[in-house]
Amino acid sequence: MSTAGFRIDAGWVVTPDDDGGVQVLTGVTVAVRGTRIEYVGPEAGLPEPLRSLERVDARDGIVIPGFVNTHNHAAMTLLRSYADDLPLMRWLQEKIWPAEAHLTGEDVYWGTLAACAEQIRSGITAFADMYFFMDDAARAVDASGMRAQLSRGLVAVTPGADRALREGVELFERWHGHDDDRITVALAPHAPYTCPDDFVREVLAEARRLEAPIHTHLAETLDEIRQLEEQRGLTPIQWAVQVGLVERPVLAAHCVHLTAEDIGLLAEHRIAASHNPISNQKLASGVAPVVQMRQRGALVALGTDGACSTNHLNFFEEMRSAAWLQKVTRMDASALPAPEVFRMATVDGARALGYPDVGRVREGYRADLVVLDASAVHMAPRHDVVSLVVYSAQTADVRDVWIHGRPVLRDRQIVTFDERRAVEECRRRGLRLAERAAAAAGS
């Protein structure tokens, strides 16, 4: 497709509005030049200079802003199906951390690239990633064309914490703002139970100096709650406030176990919560009080977590699971309706990652766009297009994806990198990682 731009003639456009809802436009044209959307409206009103742009026929399709995945450990695609049916702390201590001890930078590159393929095919155009060997992860993200906020995970209870912090700072200095802010960087103290207060204050000092945001895990499990209460007499949210993390923008993954005071602190200090419904179910962590958080004015977005804890990076499943968990736990079918979930998956996720001009199909916004093929039987009839996107659409319906105005998926084919090789490398390297972990455990 020409780098000069393109126009999508769409059957429907679904986009968050300014009033907390979702707008559905029918029979409109979306025109893009460079990295931004220049026109959204009837074809008859398309300015003359945009009429000659390359045309994409999506008259039987639904155009949406790309989904924003606010929490991932992308290279954990390497460990998919490796450590299932275990609670979080046993999962980490007995399986994940021993395997990760054998990771190489090339492993992370290929695992991240495979995750990018999977996310693109799910309509995800931007994601937050926390892991190791993040220069290699950044190379993979850059090659894929995706938008991402990257962070080097900082676990201070293991050797090398100071070195890890230096790596996080160097990652920021090398990659933050890359390609017109397509790649940004955060600092990532892993969690209260892996990061002593003094270390967190060191991280915070660097975050202040760099003006970097924070990405962390908070209030994920009851074990974490009990441990923090015994050691510090605080909830994880109270701890984040007391230790000073909220001096910088904070993206907090999970936020499952919250008191009423915690929810108020989230809203007051503008801590963005990344709700990971499938990971929280699979690891038996619990159900986050999403409705209560949103009612109190807290920003809540959606995340997948890593493919080792969810087994897939499927945002359609995350949207459905988020809605249905709230309905069944509250015994209220009207809880967290489809338009709210769609906003969590798009514009709210963009806000959580610090992207003010991402998450809407709107003039002046970044051109992160997805075309869903609406011709399949599960997309008929079209009584409510928003409900179809949230409750009915499948990854197979993702036909075209553009990120930063550039094509990354056309006619269901990834065009920015060799997907087949990424999958094969991920498969081969993941099996080798497990073999090395088993050999080390048996020695």
HELIX and SHEET records of a PDB file:
HELIX    1   1 GLU A   43  GLY A   45  5                                   3    
HELIX    2   2 GLU A   48  ARG A   51  1                                   4    
HELIX    3   3 ALA A   74  LEU A   79  5                                   6    
HELIX    4   4 LEU A   88  ARG A   90  1                                   3    
HELIX    5   5 TRP A   91  ILE A   96  3                                   6    
HELIX    6   6 TRP A   97  GLU A  100  1                                   4    
HELIX    7   7 GLY A  105  ILE A  120  1                                  16    
HELIX    8   8 MET A  134  SER A  144  1                                  11    
HELIX    9   9 ALA A  161  TRP A  175  1                                  15    
HELIX   10  10 HIS A  178  ASP A  181  1                                   4    
HELIX   11  11 ASP A  197  LEU A  210  1                                  14    
HELIX   12  12 LEU A  222  ARG A  232  1                                  11    
HELIX   13  13 PRO A  236  VAL A  243  1                                   8    
HELIX   14  14 LEU A  245  GLU A  247  5                                   3    
HELIX   15  15 ALA A  260  GLU A  268  1                                   9    
HELIX   16  16 PRO A  277  LYS A  282  1                                   6    
HELIX   17  17 VAL A  290  GLN A  295  1                                   6    
HELIX   18  18 ALA A  307  THR A  310  1                                   4    
HELIX   19  19 PHE A  315  ARG A  330  1                                  16    
HELIX   20  20 ALA A  338  ALA A  345  1                                   8    
HELIX   21  21 VAL A  347  ALA A  352  1                                   6    
HELIX   22  22 VAL A  377  MET A  379  5                                   3    
HELIX   23  23 VAL A  385  SER A  387  1                                   3    
HELIX   24  24 LEU A  388  SER A  392  3                                   5    
HELIX   25  25 THR A  395  ASP A  397  5                                   3    
HELIX   26  26 GLU A  419  GLY A  442  1                                  24    
SHEET    1   A 8 ARG A  36  GLY A  41  0                                        
SHEET    2   A 8 VAL A  22  ARG A  33 -1                                        
SHEET    3   A 8 PHE A   6  PRO A  16 -1                                        
SHEET    4   A 8 GLU A  54  PRO A  65  1                                        
SHEET    5   A 8 LEU A 369  ASP A 373 -1                                        
SHEET    6   A 8 VAL A 398  ILE A 403 -1                                        
SHEET    7   A 8 ARG A 406  ARG A 410 -1                                        
SHEET    8   A 8 GLN A 413  ILE A 414 -1                                        
SHEET    1   B 4 PHE A  67  ASN A  72  0                                        
SHEET    2   B 4 ILE A 124  TYR A 131  1                                        
SHEET    3   B 4 ARG A 147  LEU A 154  1                                        
SHEET    4   B 4 ILE A 183  VAL A 185  1                                        
SHEET    1   C 4 PHE A  67  ASN A  72  0                                        
SHEET    2   C 4 ILE A 124  TYR A 131  1                                        
SHEET    3   C 4 ARG A 147  LEU A 154  1                                        
SHEET    4   C 4 ALA A 188  PRO A 189  1                                        
SHEET    1   D 4 ILE A 214  LEU A 218  0                                        
SHEET    2   D 4 VAL A 250  HIS A 254  1                                        
SHEET    3   D 4 ALA A 272  HIS A 275  1                                        
SHEET    4   D 4 VAL A 300  LEU A 302  1                                        
END                                                                             
